[in-house]
């Protein structure tokens, strides 16, 4: 019976023998010949005892794949080696392409096994600290086989999406501009101080590791033996190490021995206001609120009601992000007060909303009306998180009293001017409820009347005649004055 050949496509890892997997070692031992790039063959030569060695130079990848397939079809067990992982910019894909070209079938054809190894993004990151703890991607900057336009588009997309990025093949003797262009693209989205790690020859002789910034990265040596890891907006440097937070700080107190949330509470929707499930709850509340407004308006006021309802719905759809402080876990909920207000641009509470407020206050609690037409819900500190969640689901805005950002809107004309309301919604989403050293009030008015006293708050934004006026530092002044104002054209 004719001997069946086999292709063993092996990732040998970064280079040090101790980082080669056990399966890779066994595969090398069972192979009759080893085919690879000369530099990689040299790295594993101490492991090769009886195998025939077929080493070739740069740009000979296709000939290596063809030779490996030819020998396997002749009945040999052939090891094809790649540095790192053979399936990440390695030989695995090319060998399969050659097999496909020859009409190979899994049933009856030569056996193929791809043996994983430690890729450069992993080995280099281990030397830099923990930079890829969150979503990350790899991008090769070599345009020998891929059009530069495609590479640039991928860099742009990864930058916009805030991925941690590992650049492979960043620069060579002939390709010098690609890393410079990639850096320029990322500077559209990232701060110049964004941490960057540059690792040369990871776990090999002459290993070099540098931690720098996006601004200064080009001042350091970058070549074909380098991998460049660019952090995201949350990546920090501590003791010379890059660390990208996974997000645990959103839900846990990393310095506390006892967590505010019990284990059974940690996966609830109310504990994750940023989640898709929380967005669905907010969208449902928005739809119910809009229907309620339309039903209450009657036929004579249907147009105005529709406009107001749409505005309310748009505002409430943003609840999971805008009110993270109100529905997030943490010791915040030991507080006994919640500040409750209607939808942005509105002064109206529905009967159902008022009934809910009364229910949550209970016989022992209080509802205190503020000068802004809001309510302070004073009740037992127990189950404050659940109360906030129920109020938000009912279409009300919920936040905590204290040193947080407050975004307020005009309640007289109900911000009928769409552009003014849109600005308020964006500010609410981005800033409302964020902790600050001292309470910060931001007032948004939809017309020049500035009924929300925007010009008297810490920051005031007034929509007037197609543009916005910005007022700073007016809070509690004896006279309203515009310290700084300018128009922003639409």
C-alpha positions as CSV (number, residue, x, y, z in Angstrom):
1,X,0.0,0.0,0.0
2,X,1.3,3.4,-1.0
3,X,2.4,5.5,2.0
4,X,0.1,8.5,2.8
5,X,1.9,11.8,3.0
6,X,1.2,14.5,5.6
7,X,1.7,18.3,5.9
8,X,2.5,19.6,9.3
9,X,2.2,23.4,9.2
10,X,3.9,24.6,12.4
11,X,4.0,27.9,14.3
12,X,7.2,27.9,16.2
13,X,6.4,30.9,18.3
14,X,8.5,34.0,18.9
15,X,11.9,32.2,18.7
16,X,12.9,31.0,22.1
17,X,12.8,27.2,22.2
18,X,10.9,27.2,25.5
19,X,8.0,28.9,23.8
20,X,7.4,26.2,21.3
21,X,4.3,24.1,22.1
22,X,4.6,20.4,23.0
23,X,2.6,19.4,19.9
24,X,4.9,21.5,17.7
25,X,7.9,19.7,19.1
26,X,6.3,16.3,18.5
27,X,5.4,17.3,14.9
28,X,9.0,18.3,14.2
29,X,10.1,15.0,15.5
30,X,7.8,13.0,13.3
31,X,8.6,14.9,10.1
32,X,11.0,13.7,7.5
33,X,11.9,17.1,6.1
34,X,11.5,20.7,7.4
35,X,10.8,23.5,4.9
36,X,11.1,27.1,6.0
37,X,12.6,30.6,5.7
38,X,16.3,30.4,6.5
39,X,16.1,32.6,9.6
40,X,13.4,30.5,11.1
41,X,15.2,27.3,10.4
42,X,18.2,28.6,12.2
43,X,16.1,29.3,15.3
44,X,15.0,25.6,15.6
45,X,18.2,23.9,14.3
46,X,19.0,22.5,17.8
47,X,15.8,20.5,17.6
48,X,16.5,18.9,14.2
49,X,18.3,15.6,14.3
50,X,17.3,13.4,11.4
51,X,15.2,15.7,9.2
52,X,16.2,17.0,5.8
53,X,16.3,20.8,5.9
54,X,15.0,22.8,3.0
55,X,15.7,26.5,3.7
56,X,14.9,29.4,1.3
57,X,15.1,33.2,1.4
58,X,12.6,36.1,1.4
59,X,9.9,36.2,-1.3
60,X,10.2,32.4,-1.8
61,X,7.0,31.5,0.1
62,X,5.2,30.1,-2.9
63,X,8.0,27.9,-3.9
64,X,8.2,26.6,-0.3
65,X,4.5,25.8,-0.3
66,X,4.7,24.1,-3.7
67,X,7.7,22.0,-2.6
68,X,6.0,20.9,0.6
69,X,2.8,19.9,-1.2
70,X,4.8,18.0,-3.9
71,X,6.7,16.0,-1.2
72,X,3.6,15.2,0.8
73,X,1.9,14.0,-2.3
74,X,4.9,11.7,-2.8
75,X,4.3,10.2,0.6
76,X,6.5,12.2,2.9
77,X,5.7,13.8,6.3
78,X,6.7,17.4,5.8
79,X,7.0,20.2,8.4
80,X,6.4,23.7,7.0
81,X,7.4,26.2,9.7
82,X,6.4,29.8,10.3
83,X,7.5,32.1,13.2
84,X,4.7,33.0,15.6
85,X,1.5,31.3,14.5
86,X,1.4,29.7,11.1
87,X,-2.2,30.9,10.6
88,X,-1.4,34.6,11.3
89,X,0.4,36.0,8.3
90,X,2.1,32.7,8.1
91,X,2.3,29.7,5.7
92,X,-1.0,27.9,6.6
93,X,-3.1,29.9,4.2
94,X,-0.7,29.7,1.3
95,X,-0.3,26.0,1.6
96,X,-4.0,25.6,1.5
97,X,-4.2,27.9,-1.6
98,X,-1.6,25.7,-3.4
99,X,-3.6,22.5,-2.4
100,X,-6.8,24.1,-3.7
101,X,-5.1,25.0,-7.0
102,X,-4.1,21.3,-7.3
103,X,-7.7,20.1,-6.7
104,X,-7.0,18.7,-3.2
105,X,-9.8,17.1,-1.3
106,X,-9.9,16.4,2.5
107,X,-11.2,12.9,1.9
108,X,-8.5,11.0,0.1
109,X,-5.9,13.8,-0.2
110,X,-2.8,14.3,1.9
111,X,-3.5,14.9,5.6
112,X,-3.0,18.5,6.7
113,X,-2.5,19.6,10.3
114,X,-2.1,23.3,11.4
115,X,-0.3,23.5,14.7
116,X,-0.8,26.8,16.5
117,X,2.0,28.9,18.0
118,X,2.4,32.1,20.0
119,X,1.8,35.1,17.6
120,X,3.7,38.3,17.8
121,X,0.8,40.3,19.2
122,X,0.8,37.9,22.2
123,X,4.5,37.6,22.7
124,X,5.2,41.3,22.3
125,X,2.3,42.3,24.5
126,X,3.6,40.0,27.3
127,X,6.8,42.1,27.3
128,X,5.0,45.4,27.2
129,X,2.6,44.6,30.2
130,X,-1.0,44.0,29.3
131,X,-1.9,46.2,26.4
132,X,-4.4,43.9,24.6
133,X,-6.8,43.2,27.6
134,X,-9.6,44.7,25.5
135,X,-10.6,44.5,21.8
136,X,-7.6,44.4,19.6
137,X,-6.7,43.8,16.0
138,X,-3.6,43.1,13.9
139,X,-2.8,45.0,10.7
140,X,0.2,44.2,8.4
141,X,1.6,47.4,6.9
142,X,3.3,45.5,4.0
143,X,1.8,46.6,0.7
144,X,3.7,44.1,-1.4
145,X,0.6,41.9,-1.7
146,X,-2.2,44.2,-0.4
147,X,-3.1,47.6,-1.9
148,X,-2.2,50.4,0.3
149,X,-5.7,51.9,0.0
150,X,-7.1,48.8,1.7
151,X,-4.5,48.9,4.5
152,X,-5.1,52.6,5.1
153,X,-8.9,52.0,5.3
154,X,-8.4,49.3,7.9
155,X,-6.1,51.5,10.0
156,X,-8.8,54.3,9.8
157,X,-11.6,51.9,10.8
158,X,-9.5,50.5,13.7
159,X,-8.6,54.0,14.9
160,X,-12.3,55.1,14.7
161,X,-13.4,52.0,16.6
162,X,-10.8,52.5,19.4
163,X,-9.1,49.1,18.9
164,X,-5.7,48.4,20.3
165,X,-3.7,47.8,17.2
166,X,-0.7,45.6,16.6
167,X,1.2,46.6,13.4
168,X,3.1,43.7,11.8
169,X,5.7,44.4,9.1
170,X,5.8,48.1,10.0
171,X,8.9,49.1,8.1
172,X,11.6,47.7,5.9
173,X,14.6,48.9,3.9
174,X,12.3,49.8,1.0
175,X,9.0,50.5,2.8
176,X,9.6,53.5,5.1
177,X,6.4,55.7,4.7
178,X,3.8,53.1,5.7
179,X,4.3,53.4,9.5
180,X,4.3,57.2,9.1
181,X,1.1,57.2,7.2
182,X,-0.5,54.9,9.7
183,X,0.5,57.2,12.6
184,X,-1.0,60.2,10.8
185,X,-4.3,58.3,10.3
186,X,-4.4,57.4,14.0
187,X,-3.7,60.9,15.1
188,X,-7.2,61.9,13.7
189,X,-8.7,59.7,16.4
190,X,-6.2,59.4,19.2
191,X,-4.5,61.7,21.6
192,X,-0.7,62.3,20.8
193,X,0.0,60.9,24.3
194,X,-1.5,57.5,23.5
195,X,0.9,54.8,24.7
196,X,2.8,52.9,22.0
197,X,5.0,49.9,22.5
198,X,7.7,48.9,20.1
199,X,9.2,45.4,20.4
200,X,12.1,44.1,18.3
201,X,13.1,40.4,18.2
202,X,10.8,39.3,21.0
203,X,12.3,36.4,23.0
204,X,15.3,36.3,20.6
205,X,18.8,37.5,20.9
206,X,19.1,41.3,20.7
207,X,15.5,41.8,22.0
208,X,14.6,45.4,22.5
209,X,11.5,46.9,24.1
210,X,10.4,50.6,24.1
211,X,7.3,52.2,25.5
212,X,6.7,55.6,24.0
213,X,3.8,57.7,22.7
214,X,2.0,58.1,19.4
215,X,3.6,61.5,19.1
216,X,7.1,60.3,19.6
217,X,7.1,56.7,18.2
218,X,8.9,57.6,15.0
219,X,11.9,58.8,16.9
220,X,12.7,55.1,17.8
221,X,14.0,52.3,15.7
222,X,11.3,50.4,13.8
223,X,12.1,47.7,11.3
224,X,11.0,44.4,9.9
225,X,11.8,42.6,13.2
226,X,9.6,45.0,15.1
227,X,6.0,44.8,16.2
228,X,4.3,48.1,17.1
229,X,1.4,48.0,19.6
230,X,-0.7,51.1,19.8
231,X,-3.0,51.5,22.8
232,X,-6.6,52.6,22.8
233,X,-8.1,55.6,24.5
234,X,-8.1,53.8,27.9
235,X,-4.5,52.4,27.8
236,X,-2.2,53.8,30.5
237,X,1.5,53.4,31.4
238,X,2.4,52.4,34.9
239,X,6.0,51.6,36.0
240,X,7.0,51.5,32.3
241,X,4.3,49.0,31.4
242,X,1.3,49.4,29.1
243,X,-2.1,48.4,30.7
244,X,-5.4,48.5,28.9
245,X,-8.4,48.2,31.4
246,X,-10.9,45.5,30.6
247,X,-13.7,47.5,32.1
248,X,-14.0,45.9,35.6
249,X,-13.9,49.4,37.2
250,X,-17.3,50.0,35.8
251,X,-18.8,47.4,38.0
252,X,-16.4,46.6,40.8
253,X,-14.4,48.6,43.3
254,X,-10.9,47.3,42.7
255,X,-9.5,48.5,46.0
256,X,-12.4,47.2,48.2
257,X,-12.4,43.9,49.9
258,X,-16.2,43.7,49.8
259,X,-18.1,44.6,46.6
260,X,-21.3,46.6,46.6
261,X,-22.9,44.2,44.3
262,X,-23.6,40.6,45.4
263,X,-22.5,37.9,42.9
264,X,-26.2,37.3,41.9
265,X,-26.7,41.0,41.1
266,X,-23.7,41.5,38.8
267,X,-25.2,40.3,35.6
268,X,-28.5,42.0,35.9
269,X,-29.5,44.5,33.2
270,X,-29.8,47.3,35.8
271,X,-26.1,46.7,36.7
272,X,-25.1,47.2,33.0
273,X,-26.7,50.3,31.7
274,X,-24.3,50.3,28.7
275,X,-25.6,46.9,27.5
276,X,-27.7,46.0,24.5
277,X,-30.4,44.7,26.9
278,X,-30.6,48.1,28.7
279,X,-30.9,49.9,25.4
280,X,-33.8,47.7,24.5
281,X,-35.5,48.5,27.8
282,X,-35.0,52.2,27.2
283,X,-36.3,51.9,23.6
284,X,-39.4,50.2,24.9
285,X,-39.9,53.0,27.5
286,X,-39.5,55.6,24.7
287,X,-42.1,54.0,22.5
288,X,-44.6,53.8,25.4
289,X,-43.9,57.4,26.4
290,X,-44.4,58.6,22.8
291,X,-47.7,56.7,22.5
292,X,-48.9,58.1,25.8
293,X,-48.1,61.7,24.7
294,X,-50.0,61.2,21.4
295,X,-53.0,59.7,23.1
296,X,-53.2,62.5,25.6
297,X,-52.9,65.2,22.9
298,X,-56.1,64.5,21.1
299,X,-56.8,65.4,17.5
300,X,-56.3,69.2,17.8
301,X,-52.8,68.9,19.2
302,X,-51.6,65.8,17.3
303,X,-48.9,67.6,15.4
304,X,-47.4,69.3,18.5
305,X,-47.8,66.1,20.5
306,X,-46.0,64.1,17.8
307,X,-43.1,66.5,17.8
308,X,-42.9,66.5,21.6
309,X,-43.3,62.7,21.8
310,X,-40.5,62.2,19.2
311,X,-38.2,64.5,21.2
312,X,-39.0,62.7,24.4
313,X,-38.4,59.3,22.7
314,X,-35.1,60.5,21.3
315,X,-34.0,61.7,24.7
316,X,-35.0,58.5,26.5
317,X,-33.4,56.2,24.0
318,X,-30.1,57.5,25.3
319,X,-31.0,56.7,28.9
320,X,-28.6,53.7,29.4
321,X,-25.6,55.8,28.6
322,X,-26.7,59.2,29.8
323,X,-27.8,58.0,33.3
324,X,-25.1,55.5,34.1
325,X,-24.7,57.1,37.5
326,X,-28.4,56.5,38.2
327,X,-28.5,52.8,37.3
328,X,-25.0,51.7,37.7
329,X,-23.8,49.6,40.6
330,X,-21.5,50.9,43.2
331,X,-21.8,52.3,46.7
332,X,-23.5,55.4,45.2
333,X,-26.9,53.6,45.9
334,X,-26.4,53.9,49.6
335,X,-27.7,57.5,49.1
336,X,-31.3,58.0,50.2
337,X,-32.2,60.6,47.5
338,X,-32.8,60.4,43.8
339,X,-33.3,63.4,41.6
340,X,-36.1,62.8,39.1
341,X,-37.1,64.9,36.2
342,X,-39.3,64.5,33.1
343,X,-38.0,64.0,29.6
344,X,-35.5,66.6,28.2
345,X,-37.3,69.8,27.1
346,X,-40.5,68.9,29.0
347,X,-42.1,70.0,32.3
348,X,-44.9,67.3,32.2
349,X,-45.3,64.2,34.3
350,X,-47.9,61.7,33.4
351,X,-50.4,60.4,36.0
352,X,-48.7,57.0,35.8
353,X,-45.3,58.6,36.5
354,X,-46.7,60.5,39.5
355,X,-48.3,57.4,40.8
356,X,-45.0,55.6,40.5
357,X,-43.2,58.3,42.4
358,X,-45.7,58.2,45.2
359,X,-45.4,54.4,45.4
360,X,-41.6,54.5,45.6
361,X,-41.7,57.3,48.2
362,X,-44.1,55.3,50.4
363,X,-45.7,56.5,53.6
364,X,-42.4,57.3,55.2
365,X,-40.7,59.0,52.3
366,X,-41.0,62.5,50.7
367,X,-41.3,64.1,47.3
368,X,-39.6,67.5,47.4
369,X,-40.2,69.8,44.4
370,X,-37.1,71.8,43.3
371,X,-36.9,75.2,41.7
372,X,-36.2,73.5,38.4
373,X,-39.5,71.6,38.5
374,X,-37.8,68.3,39.4
375,X,-38.5,66.0,42.4
376,X,-36.1,64.8,45.0
377,X,-37.3,61.3,46.0
378,X,-36.4,60.8,49.6
379,X,-36.9,57.3,50.8
380,X,-35.1,54.4,52.4
381,X,-31.6,53.7,51.0
382,X,-32.6,50.1,50.4
383,X,-33.1,49.0,46.8
384,X,-32.2,52.5,45.4
385,X,-30.8,50.8,42.3
386,X,-34.1,49.1,41.6
387,X,-36.0,52.3,42.1
388,X,-33.8,54.2,39.7
389,X,-34.3,51.4,37.1
390,X,-38.1,51.5,37.5
391,X,-38.2,55.3,37.1
392,X,-35.9,55.2,34.0
393,X,-38.1,52.5,32.5
394,X,-41.1,54.7,33.0
395,X,-39.5,57.4,30.9
396,X,-38.2,59.7,33.6
397,X,-34.6,61.0,33.9
398,X,-32.9,59.9,37.1
399,X,-29.6,61.1,38.7
400,X,-28.0,61.4,42.1
401,X,-27.8,64.7,44.0
402,X,-24.3,65.9,44.8
403,X,-21.2,66.7,42.9
404,X,-22.1,65.6,39.4
405,X,-22.7,67.3,36.1
406,X,-26.3,68.5,35.6
407,X,-27.7,69.2,32.1
408,X,-31.0,71.1,32.3
409,X,-33.3,72.3,29.6
410,X,-35.9,74.9,29.1
411,X,-39.4,73.8,30.2
412,X,-41.6,76.6,29.0
413,X,-41.7,76.2,25.2
414,X,-40.6,72.6,25.8
415,X,-37.6,73.1,23.5
416,X,-39.8,73.0,20.4
417,X,-36.8,74.1,18.3
418,X,-35.4,70.8,17.2
419,X,-31.7,71.9,17.0
420,X,-31.8,73.1,20.6
421,X,-33.2,69.8,21.8
422,X,-30.7,67.8,19.8
423,X,-27.9,69.7,21.4
424,X,-29.4,69.0,24.8
425,X,-29.7,65.3,24.1
426,X,-26.1,65.1,23.0
427,X,-24.8,66.9,26.1
428,X,-27.0,64.8,28.3
429,X,-25.6,61.6,26.8
430,X,-22.0,62.7,27.1
431,X,-21.9,64.6,30.4
432,X,-25.0,64.2,32.6
433,X,-24.3,62.4,35.9
434,X,-20.5,62.4,35.6
435,X,-18.8,63.0,38.9
436,X,-16.9,66.3,39.3
437,X,-15.1,68.0,42.2
438,X,-18.0,70.4,42.6
439,X,-21.5,70.3,41.2
440,X,-21.6,71.7,37.6
441,X,-24.8,73.0,36.1
442,X,-25.2,73.2,32.3
443,X,-28.4,75.0,31.0
444,X,-29.6,74.6,27.5
445,X,-32.3,76.9,26.0
446,X,-34.1,76.5,22.7
447,X,-34.5,80.2,21.9
448,X,-33.3,83.7,22.7
449,X,-35.7,84.0,25.7
450,X,-33.4,81.6,27.6
451,X,-36.2,80.6,29.9
452,X,-34.1,77.9,31.6
453,X,-31.9,80.6,33.1
454,X,-29.1,79.2,30.9
455,X,-27.1,82.5,31.2
456,X,-27.1,82.2,35.0
457,X,-25.7,78.6,35.2
458,X,-22.0,77.5,35.2
459,X,-22.3,76.9,31.5
460,X,-25.2,78.1,29.3
461,X,-26.0,77.2,25.7
462,X,-28.7,79.2,23.9
463,X,-29.9,78.3,20.5
464,X,-30.8,81.5,18.6
465,X,-31.2,82.4,14.9
466,X,-29.6,79.3,13.6
467,X,-26.6,79.2,15.8
468,X,-25.6,78.7,19.5
469,X,-24.3,81.2,22.0
470,X,-22.1,79.9,24.8
471,X,-22.2,81.6,28.3
472,X,-19.6,80.8,30.9
473,X,-19.4,81.5,34.6
474,X,-22.8,83.1,35.2
475,X,-24.1,81.0,38.1
476,X,-25.4,82.9,41.1
477,X,-24.1,86.2,39.7
478,X,-26.1,89.4,40.5
479,X,-26.4,90.1,36.8
480,X,-26.4,87.9,33.8
481,X,-23.3,88.5,31.7
482,X,-21.7,86.8,28.8
483,X,-18.1,86.1,29.6
484,X,-17.6,84.3,26.3
485,X,-20.1,83.9,23.5
486,X,-19.7,83.0,19.9
487,X,-21.9,81.6,17.1
488,X,-21.6,78.1,15.8
489,X,-22.9,77.8,12.3
490,X,-25.0,74.8,11.4
